Amino acid sequence: MEARDFRNLEKLTYRPGSGLNIILGDNAQGKTNILESIYLLSVGTSFRTGSDKNLLRYDKETYALRGLYSCNDRNLEAELTYHLKSGKMFKINSKKTTFGNPLRLRVVIFSPDDLFLIKGSPHKRRQFLDFILTQIKSEYNYNLVNYSKILKKRNLLLKREQYNTRSFAIIEEVFIENAARIILARINLINNLDEYAASIYQEITNRKGNLKIRYALSFPLESGKINHDALKEALKKQIGEKKEQEIKRRSSLVGPHRDDLNVYQDGRIARYFASQGQQRNIVVALKLAELHTLKKISGFNPVFLLDEVLSELDREKRHLLLDYLQEAGFQSFLTSVNLDEIDHKSAAVVTVKNGHLQ
């Protein structure tokens, strides 16, 4: 891959190995910038900032990223350029395209913030599901954006006390339709995640405990069947029952924006009963399950990016994770300040200093 004038990477050329790649360096030398550039080539946005201006090298007006990768036995080249005046342009094999292109690079990012996935807010767990689904299905992102817009309009009408108008009735119908689509997609995803996370958790904990993942609806589903029509019917009924509360609170109280992801360890909800160490093992299993789910659905392995997570894990967990990565059939990039207690027998190791590889 190549990066030019991206953060502190003035002109970087990096040829990683096909397995585990370890990027060493002191703080503020450019380790995370390399991961960020790979992430950007896949998603089109940064996991650290919402502004492309912040990604520019000091006093520069443009940055450029380029990466070579393979997808279903095809060799591909992704290019992303940004200019202060003209904005971003994304290309695959020299042809202008969008980040909805099915041939784009796929990534899974694991950062210290993810270690709060279990004990953090429901919003963080919903974001976890939504990010995976937007990588898998372009229509999910379309439905999610639409739902957010409709939710804002519905809440606005509730605040204005216009809940008995024809406009509100029309918006509510569209609201329920989009909500059901989003929920059904999330439930189907969780079925895949649950299958992988359970076996991975056993492997990285030496068979210490069982893991289950379930979707937590913000409303009861009386039907034994989970399908689009059943979800719409249950949503409509619950909204009717919550009408007085919604009018009083001037806010939508039912829908995917109120749902959650429940993770159970040995039959108990992990965010309440699992220790901090157990919760971190669960997050590792969830991130690896995300990777395998993307592989199952897209047909090829994503790139796994791990940003400074080893220092957050105890010695046993570090070794188990590193063993897993070095034996895996996918490419991964891991940043670290040093190699202390890191068994890197089959990893490709580079050092970055002041934005340059040593």
C-alpha positions as a Python dict, from the first residue, in 0.01 Angstrom:
ca = {
    (1, 'M'): (0, 0, 0),
    (2, 'E'): (101, 363, -48),
    (3, 'A'): (9, 678, 142),
    (4, 'R'): (101, 1034, 51),
    (5, 'D'): (50, 1340, 273),
    (6, 'F'): (-186, 1146, 496),
    (7, 'R'): (-152, 1270, 855),
    (8, 'N'): (224, 1234, 928),
    (9, 'L'): (279, 986, 643),
    (10, 'E'): (453, 1206, 388),
    (11, 'K'): (538, 930, 142),
    (12, 'L'): (499, 576, 269),
    (13, 'T'): (523, 248, 79),
    (14, 'Y'): (436, -63, 276),
    (15, 'R'): (448, -423, 152),
    (16, 'P'): (299, -637, 431),
    (17, 'G'): (300, -1012, 471),
    (18, 'S'): (-3, -1228, 399),
    (19, 'G'): (-55, -1327, 764),
    (20, 'L'): (4, -1135, 1087),
    (21, 'N'): (180, -800, 1047),
    (22, 'I'): (310, -618, 1355),
    (23, 'I'): (372, -243, 1332),
    (24, 'L'): (599, -118, 1609),
    (25, 'G'): (674, 236, 1722),
    (26, 'D'): (653, 486, 2003),
    (27, 'N'): (342, 697, 2048),
    (28, 'A'): (264, 959, 1779),
    (29, 'Q'): (499, 801, 1523),
    (30, 'G'): (233, 690, 1274),
    (31, 'K'): (134, 333, 1369),
    (32, 'T'): (-238, 404, 1393),
    (33, 'N'): (-218, 628, 1084),
    (34, 'I'): (-121, 322, 879),
    (35, 'L'): (-422, 127, 1009),
    (36, 'E'): (-643, 429, 949),
    (37, 'S'): (-531, 452, 585),
    (38, 'I'): (-624, 86, 528),
    (39, 'Y'): (-959, 141, 698),
    (40, 'L'): (-1025, 449, 486),
    (41, 'L'): (-960, 256, 163),
    (42, 'S'): (-1237, 18, 268),
    (43, 'V'): (-1501, 235, 434),
    (44, 'G'): (-1433, 584, 302),
    (45, 'T'): (-1441, 743, 647),
    (46, 'S'): (-1204, 744, 942),
    (47, 'F'): (-1259, 560, 1270),
    (48, 'R'): (-1094, 854, 1451),
    (49, 'T'): (-1241, 1174, 1300),
    (50, 'G'): (-1536, 1283, 1090),
    (51, 'S'): (-1341, 1546, 897),
    (52, 'D'): (-1112, 1472, 603),
    (53, 'K'): (-936, 1802, 667),
    (54, 'N'): (-794, 1648, 983),
    (55, 'L'): (-636, 1371, 776),
    (56, 'L'): (-419, 1606, 571),
    (57, 'R'): (-50, 1635, 640),
    (58, 'Y'): (39, 1977, 780),
    (59, 'D'): (-1, 2259, 527),
    (60, 'K'): (-115, 2023, 247),
    (61, 'E'): (-436, 2041, 42),
    (62, 'T'): (-458, 1681, -77),
    (63, 'Y'): (-385, 1327, 36),
    (64, 'A'): (-371, 1005, -168),
    (65, 'L'): (-403, 639, -68),
    (66, 'R'): (-350, 332, -283),
    (67, 'G'): (-377, -37, -199),
    (68, 'L'): (-343, -366, -385),
    (69, 'Y'): (-552, -663, -271),
    (70, 'S'): (-725, -976, -400),
    (71, 'C'): (-1096, -1055, -400),
    (72, 'N'): (-1233, -1388, -522),
    (73, 'D'): (-908, -1461, -707),
    (74, 'R'): (-908, -1117, -871),
    (75, 'N'): (-622, -873, -823),
    (76, 'L'): (-762, -528, -750),
    (77, 'E'): (-631, -180, -689),
    (78, 'A'): (-815, 72, -472),
    (79, 'E'): (-731, 444, -486),
    (80, 'L'): (-865, 723, -270),
    (81, 'T'): (-776, 1088, -315),
    (82, 'Y'): (-899, 1392, -127),
    (83, 'H'): (-862, 1762, -209),
    (84, 'L'): (-975, 2051, 6),
    (85, 'K'): (-1169, 2206, -282),
    (86, 'S'): (-1290, 1909, -488),
    (87, 'G'): (-1346, 1653, -213),
    (88, 'K'): (-1295, 1277, -235),
    (89, 'M'): (-1263, 1045, -532),
    (90, 'F'): (-1261, 665, -499),
    (91, 'K'): (-1150, 425, -773),
    (92, 'I'): (-1118, 51, -813),
    (93, 'N'): (-892, -57, -1100),
    (94, 'S'): (-877, 304, -1221),
    (95, 'K'): (-1258, 332, -1253),
    (96, 'K'): (-1446, 582, -1040),
    (97, 'T'): (-1688, 406, -807),
    (98, 'T'): (-1854, 422, -464),
    (99, 'F'): (-1788, 254, -131),
    (100, 'G'): (-2092, 38, -198),
    (101, 'N'): (-1895, -148, -464),
    (102, 'P'): (-1901, -523, -381),
    (103, 'L'): (-1536, -553, -488),
    (104, 'R'): (-1408, -302, -232),
    (105, 'L'): (-1172, -406, 43),
    (106, 'R'): (-1340, -521, 366),
    (107, 'V'): (-1199, -456, 713),
    (108, 'V'): (-1270, -533, 1078),
    (109, 'I'): (-1126, -284, 1327),
    (110, 'F'): (-1050, -368, 1690),
    (111, 'S'): (-947, -74, 1911),
    (112, 'P'): (-933, -18, 2289),
    (113, 'D'): (-1273, 154, 2269),
    (114, 'D'): (-1425, -179, 2162),
    (115, 'L'): (-1330, -329, 2498),
    (116, 'F'): (-1628, -135, 2637),
    (117, 'L'): (-1866, -298, 2389),
    (118, 'I'): (-2019, -527, 2650),
    (119, 'K'): (-2047, -290, 2947),
    (120, 'G'): (-2099, 24, 2738),
    (121, 'S'): (-2425, 180, 2624),
    (122, 'P'): (-2680, 1, 2398),
    (123, 'H'): (-2596, 265, 2133),
    (124, 'K'): (-2243, 122, 2105),
    (125, 'R'): (-2376, -232, 2054),
    (126, 'R'): (-2623, -111, 1789),
    (127, 'Q'): (-2336, 65, 1612),
    (128, 'F'): (-2143, -263, 1615),
    (129, 'L'): (-2428, -439, 1433),
    (130, 'D'): (-2495, -151, 1194),
    (131, 'F'): (-2130, -124, 1085),
    (132, 'I'): (-2117, -493, 992),
    (133, 'L'): (-2444, -475, 800),
    (134, 'T'): (-2343, -165, 604),
    (135, 'Q'): (-2032, -355, 492),
    (136, 'I'): (-2240, -652, 382),
    (137, 'K'): (-2547, -493, 223),
    (138, 'S'): (-2567, -153, 56),
    (139, 'E'): (-2947, -154, 95),
    (140, 'Y'): (-2908, -178, 473),
    (141, 'N'): (-2726, 154, 481),
    (142, 'Y'): (-3004, 302, 265),
    (143, 'N'): (-3271, 170, 506),
    (144, 'L'): (-3075, 291, 809),
    (145, 'V'): (-3035, 644, 671),
    (146, 'N'): (-3405, 653, 581),
    (147, 'Y'): (-3503, 529, 925),
    (148, 'S'): (-3295, 800, 1094),
    (149, 'K'): (-3465, 1070, 886),
    (150, 'I'): (-3813, 932, 950),
    (151, 'L'): (-3742, 898, 1323),
    (152, 'K'): (-3643, 1266, 1341),
    (153, 'K'): (-3961, 1370, 1157),
    (154, 'R'): (-4178, 1154, 1382),
    (155, 'N'): (-4017, 1295, 1697),
    (156, 'L'): (-4056, 1648, 1563),
    (157, 'L'): (-4429, 1597, 1507),
    (158, 'L'): (-4462, 1452, 1858),
    (159, 'K'): (-4289, 1759, 2002),
    (160, 'R'): (-4520, 1986, 1804),
    (161, 'E'): (-4821, 1785, 1923),
    (162, 'Q'): (-4917, 1701, 1563),
    (163, 'Y'): (-4974, 1330, 1629),
    (164, 'N'): (-5335, 1329, 1505),
    (165, 'T'): (-5253, 1463, 1158),
    (166, 'R'): (-5252, 1279, 826),
    (167, 'S'): (-4880, 1356, 792),
    (168, 'F'): (-4809, 1173, 1117),
    (169, 'A'): (-5010, 869, 1004),
    (170, 'I'): (-4814, 850, 676),
    (171, 'I'): (-4480, 890, 852),
    (172, 'E'): (-4574, 623, 1106),
    (173, 'E'): (-4651, 372, 830),
    (174, 'V'): (-4312, 432, 667),
    (175, 'F'): (-4147, 430, 1010),
    (176, 'I'): (-4283, 82, 1088),
    (177, 'E'): (-4185, -54, 745),
    (178, 'N'): (-3823, 64, 773),
    (179, 'A'): (-3797, -41, 1136),
    (180, 'A'): (-3903, -398, 1053),
    (181, 'R'): (-3643, -420, 773),
    (182, 'I'): (-3363, -305, 1002),
    (183, 'I'): (-3461, -536, 1287),
    (184, 'L'): (-3491, -841, 1063),
    (185, 'A'): (-3147, -776, 912),
    (186, 'R'): (-2995, -740, 1259),
    (187, 'I'): (-3155, -1063, 1383),
    (188, 'N'): (-3027, -1257, 1081),
    (189, 'L'): (-2680, -1115, 1140),
    (190, 'I'): (-2683, -1213, 1507),
    (191, 'N'): (-2769, -1571, 1413),
    (192, 'N'): (-2441, -1582, 1217),
    (193, 'L'): (-2240, -1402, 1484),
    (194, 'D'): (-2370, -1636, 1754),
    (195, 'E'): (-2254, -1944, 1565),
    (196, 'Y'): (-1896, -1817, 1525),
    (197, 'A'): (-1859, -1635, 1857),
    (198, 'A'): (-1952, -1945, 2060),
    (199, 'S'): (-1677, -2163, 1908),
    (200, 'I'): (-1416, -1883, 1900),
    (201, 'Y'): (-1479, -1802, 2267),
    (202, 'Q'): (-1416, -2163, 2358),
    (203, 'E'): (-1090, -2160, 2161),
    (204, 'I'): (-944, -1838, 2304),
    (205, 'T'): (-1038, -1922, 2665),
    (206, 'N'): (-925, -2285, 2668),
    (207, 'R'): (-1291, -2392, 2691),
    (208, 'K'): (-1368, -2180, 2997),
    (209, 'G'): (-1735, -2089, 2957),
    (210, 'N'): (-2012, -2078, 2699),
    (211, 'L'): (-2124, -1777, 2497),
    (212, 'K'): (-2464, -1688, 2349),
    (213, 'I'): (-2577, -1378, 2159),
    (214, 'R'): (-2939, -1268, 2131),
    (215, 'Y'): (-3120, -964, 1990),
    (216, 'A'): (-3316, -770, 2253),
    (217, 'L'): (-3628, -610, 2105),
    (218, 'S'): (-3774, -295, 2256),
    (219, 'F'): (-4123, -446, 2224),
    (220, 'P'): (-4284, -789, 2279),
    (221, 'L'): (-4319, -1028, 1986),
    (222, 'E'): (-4615, -1254, 2059),
    (223, 'S'): (-4587, -1453, 1736),
    (224, 'G'): (-4351, -1749, 1742),
    (225, 'K'): (-4238, -1657, 1394),
    (226, 'I'): (-3985, -1383, 1327),
    (227, 'N'): (-4047, -1238, 984),
    (228, 'H'): (-4112, -898, 828),
    (229, 'D'): (-4491, -909, 866),
    (230, 'A'): (-4480, -1035, 1225),
    (231, 'L'): (-4239, -757, 1322),
    (232, 'K'): (-4457, -491, 1157),
    (233, 'E'): (-4768, -619, 1335),
    (234, 'A'): (-4595, -628, 1675),
    (235, 'L'): (-4446, -281, 1622),
    (236, 'K'): (-4781, -134, 1525),
    (237, 'K'): (-4953, -287, 1829),
    (238, 'Q'): (-4684, -169, 2072),
    (239, 'I'): (-4681, 184, 1929),
    (240, 'G'): (-5056, 197, 1985),
    (241, 'E'): (-5014, 85, 2346),
    (242, 'K'): (-4733, 337, 2405),
    (243, 'K'): (-4911, 628, 2239),
    (244, 'E'): (-4992, 814, 2560),
    (245, 'Q'): (-4635, 773, 2688),
    (246, 'E'): (-4491, 894, 2356),
    (247, 'I'): (-4718, 1199, 2361),
    (248, 'K'): (-4614, 1275, 2718),
    (249, 'R'): (-4242, 1227, 2653),
    (250, 'R'): (-4259, 1366, 2296),
    (251, 'S'): (-4032, 1092, 2171),
    (252, 'S'): (-4050, 757, 1987),
    (253, 'L'): (-4020, 484, 2248),
    (254, 'V'): (-4031, 174, 2025),
    (255, 'G'): (-3810, 66, 1735),
    (256, 'P'): (-3457, -41, 1641),
    (257, 'H'): (-3315, 279, 1793),
    (258, 'R'): (-3422, 135, 2132),
    (259, 'D'): (-3317, -227, 2076),
    (260, 'D'): (-3006, -389, 2221),
    (261, 'L'): (-2770, -683, 2188),
    (262, 'N'): (-2763, -924, 2482),
    (263, 'V'): (-2453, -1137, 2534),
    (264, 'Y'): (-2478, -1429, 2777),
    (265, 'Q'): (-2188, -1607, 2942),
    (266, 'D'): (-2290, -1937, 3096),
    (267, 'G'): (-2654, -1828, 3076),
    (268, 'R'): (-2609, -1492, 3253),
    (269, 'I'): (-2603, -1146, 3092),
    (270, 'A'): (-2234, -1065, 3056),
    (271, 'R'): (-2254, -689, 3115),
    (272, 'Y'): (-2389, -754, 3465),
    (273, 'F'): (-2215, -1074, 3574),
    (274, 'A'): (-1894, -1124, 3371),
    (275, 'S'): (-1565, -998, 3514),
    (276, 'Q'): (-1365, -733, 3328),
    (277, 'G'): (-1129, -1001, 3197),
    (278, 'Q'): (-1419, -1218, 3081),
    (279, 'Q'): (-1582, -920, 2910),
    (280, 'R'): (-1261, -854, 2718),
    (281, 'N'): (-1246, -1217, 2605),
    (282, 'I'): (-1604, -1182, 2485),
    (283, 'V'): (-1519, -870, 2283),
    (284, 'V'): (-1226, -1051, 2117),
    (285, 'A'): (-1463, -1335, 2026),
    (286, 'L'): (-1722, -1088, 1888),
    (287, 'K'): (-1465, -909, 1669),
    (288, 'L'): (-1337, -1240, 1530),
    (289, 'A'): (-1696, -1355, 1478),
    (290, 'E'): (-1754, -1032, 1283),
    (291, 'L'): (-1459, -1121, 1060),
    (292, 'H'): (-1578, -1476, 991),
    (293, 'T'): (-1935, -1358, 928),
    (294, 'L'): (-1813, -1107, 668),
    (295, 'K'): (-1612, -1387, 504),
    (296, 'K'): (-1918, -1616, 497),
    (297, 'I'): (-2143, -1354, 337),
    (298, 'S'): (-1901, -1170, 107),
    (299, 'G'): (-1701, -1476, 4),
    (300, 'F'): (-1356, -1342, 95),
    (301, 'N'): (-1160, -1259, 409),
    (302, 'P'): (-1164, -906, 546),
    (303, 'V'): (-843, -749, 676),
    (304, 'F'): (-824, -748, 1056),
    (305, 'L'): (-690, -426, 1213),
    (306, 'L'): (-593, -430, 1581),
    (307, 'D'): (-492, -92, 1724),
    (308, 'E'): (-300, -103, 2054),
    (309, 'V'): (-516, -372, 2212),
    (310, 'L'): (-244, -605, 2341),
    (311, 'S'): (-157, -371, 2629),
    (312, 'E'): (-520, -395, 2745),
    (313, 'L'): (-510, -776, 2770),
    (314, 'D'): (-338, -991, 3031),
    (315, 'R'): (-49, -1219, 2936),
    (316, 'E'): (-256, -1533, 2878),
    (317, 'K'): (-510, -1353, 2658),
    (318, 'R'): (-231, -1190, 2456),
    (319, 'H'): (-69, -1523, 2382),
    (320, 'L'): (-396, -1693, 2293),
    (321, 'L'): (-493, -1408, 2057),
    (322, 'L'): (-150, -1397, 1891),
    (323, 'D'): (-147, -1774, 1843),
    (324, 'Y'): (-489, -1751, 1684),
    (325, 'L'): (-384, -1471, 1447),
    (326, 'Q'): (-63, -1641, 1340),
    (327, 'E'): (-247, -1961, 1254),
    (328, 'A'): (-544, -1789, 1088),
    (329, 'G'): (-609, -1785, 714),
    (330, 'F'): (-662, -1408, 698),
    (331, 'Q'): (-434, -1103, 695),
    (332, 'S'): (-409, -892, 1010),
    (333, 'F'): (-228, -575, 1118),
    (334, 'L'): (-144, -517, 1483),
    (335, 'T'): (15, -205, 1634),
    (336, 'S'): (228, -214, 1947),
    (337, 'V'): (486, 0, 2124),
    (338, 'N'): (726, -294, 2161),
    (339, 'L'): (763, -670, 2123),
    (340, 'D'): (775, -747, 2494),
    (341, 'E'): (613, -1085, 2556),
    (342, 'I'): (497, -1104, 2195),
    (343, 'D'): (563, -1437, 2029),
    (344, 'H'): (609, -1324, 1668),
    (345, 'K'): (772, -1632, 1517),
    (346, 'S'): (561, -1619, 1198),
    (347, 'A'): (472, -1249, 1191),
    (348, 'A'): (610, -979, 961),
    (349, 'V'): (745, -696, 1180),
    (350, 'V'): (814, -334, 1080),
    (351, 'T'): (896, -23, 1282),
    (352, 'V'): (759, 324, 1208),
    (353, 'K'): (930, 645, 1316),
    (354, 'N'): (815, 996, 1227),
    (355, 'G'): (586, 855, 957),
    (356, 'H'): (859, 646, 791),
    (357, 'L'): (920, 271, 799),
    (358, 'Q'): (1257, 164, 940),
}
